[in-house]
Amino acid sequence: DDFMSQYLEMQAKIEFLLHQKQGRLEELKTEASQAATEARRREETQTVKEATKEKEREVKIVTGCSFELLARTENLKLHEDLLQNKQWSGGAVFARVNMDDPSFELAVSPQDDPENHPIIIGIAPPNADLSQANFFGSCGGVFMCLGGSASDGRLGAMGAPGGPFVQGFGQRQRPDLPKGHAGCTVQMNFTEAVDTEGQLLGHVCFMVTDERGRLHQHTPKFRKHHIQGGVGWFPCILLCNPDTSVKVLHLK
């Protein structure tokens, strides 16, 4: 009987120790699993942060006083709020102030006589390539040219036959707007809205001040074409001739 009692007591101790060890193993497994999950979470967070930083480095190429440029030609220089190109033609695509809001308003002021230093302002799609030949006529955007003179040469080929005119969807319009002058205000507003048929459309309006400071505006309408909403349009400006300067008044 004593032997049996001792045997049962020893067996109970062994089972208790085994049970205790098994419980500790389960705890260790749980702790290891939690540690691995936390490590993966930290790694994923770090990856997202690095990807975000990399994207910011890719997108925010140039920062001005009150705006950001998504892209620009190499010959276009930025001095505070002044855009200048010394050689050839140059251009820049602006970032929207709120990237979650498709609407924007860009106002600029040509610092030279537009007749000899025409500028082009308009909306460009996200995949627009500023190095593309005849950019404003082939990128799929809508643009207004201010200034220039009738020419059969390079300037005429770039679409400056004595502006202003509006170009979009292969169509050209001659709006009733002032020709512009050095120091005038050239403004573009873009918004999106759902029409009566439930389609999201874009609406652009171009404005120019005259010699007396009065603001004239034009909202282009195109035959059989609408500006599609939800594209992610960006404001864009092109300086057609060398030694052209444009001051950015505001972007909002």
Disulfide bonds with the S-S distance in Angstrom:
none
